[in-house]
Amino acid sequence: MFRVLLLVTDLQPGGTPLRIVRMVRELPANGVEPIVGCLASRGPLSDALERAGVETVACDAAHRWDVAALKRLAAHIRRLNPDLIHATLFHANIAARLVGRLDRPRPIVTGSATIEVERRMHRLGESLTYGWSDWHVANSRAVADHLRNDLGFPREHVVVIPNAVDVAGIRSASPVDRRTHGFPPDRPLLVWAGRMDRVKRLDFLVDVLDRVSDRMRFFAVFAGEGPERKRIESLVAARAWAGDARFTGWVRDISGWLMASDLVIFPSLTEGMPNVVLEAMAAGRCVVASDIPACRELIRPGRTGVLVDVDNAQAFADAVVGCLVDSEGVARMGAQAVEFIEGRFSVGAVVRQLSGFYADVVGRARGGQATS
């Protein structure tokens, strides 16, 4: 057994923190004693982890560049004495690189979960400091290629370990009762979920739904929060189908909406490893998605979902309508999607891969000694 400190920016409910929560509960059975740390103050997931028997620490950062938080992190590391630090996302990566070895030499693993196209400072910071990490984990081949080709990371120091999804938990979720939202069951339900920012292209999605509405009626759910919400709500309010759309805000567990949906639409321009697509496929739902590298790793066109040219709103609309009139084909793709996700992206499969990677890294640091 060896100790790993998993470091993130915060422990608020969200993509990366929730992914870590799913995995750390399984790590002890694979020879790893996990500790979860965050740069911010304690969050709701701190309590959830501690109830599961996982120690957590917080650095109480007052803002993104709070130097005092680095001092607190260094003190936590000195006290905990982990065998390895695995940080994920930009600020945690920088913090781990700066203070992770102040008390003694140890492996530093950092990680990326998205393709940075908008945050120039993040791109620059990663490019200048990646050499202070021993390894860097990407959650998809698309992210790995971005790190190597765009940011200059050495190919041999980037490893791909995908996001994990709780297939059984999603499949056992009760579908949202459409009637409580004013949706009778005799019309198709289209679902989008995620953070409402520009890279998700919600204005493009509204254009797609305009074209679908010319041919058939539907209900649409936009599940999520973010800076684009008010603008997109205004766009939808001007549409003839506005009465058949709902904005749910942030949803703690999207599984119920996915299980209730007839189709999930995902028109993002860029992604790392889209959790919503993983979760929709685990729910046995067909996804109509942008033909971008990250989605190509998950969707086999016509087998586990549908990929559409990223700039063609009419093609998206045609794909949506085509799926909605082919219920047998959609059901077949959904069933094959579940099988695909279970084999490669289940929590058990990913944790085994991750713990094996940790064991190899710690073993090398110990000069080939056993890590259990």
Secondary structure, 3 states (H helix, E strand, C coil): CEEEEEEECCCCCCHHHHHHHHHHCCCHHHCEEEEEEECCCCCHHHHHHHHCCCEEEECCCCCCCCHHHHHHHHHHHHHHCCCEEEECCHHHHHHHHHHCCCCCCCCEEEEECCCCCCCHHHHHHHHHHHHHCCEEEECCHHHHHHHHHCCCCCHHHEEECCCCECHHHHHCCCCCCHHHHCCCCCCCEEEEECCCCHHHCHHHHHHHHHHHHCCCCCEEEEECCCCCHHHHHHHHHCCCCHHHEEEEECCCCCHHHHHHCCEEEECCCCCCCCHHHHHHHHCCCCEEEECCHHHHCCCCECCCEEEECCCCHHHHHHHHHHHHCCHHHHHHHHHHHHHHHHHHCEHHHHHHHHHHHHHHHHHHHCCCCCCC
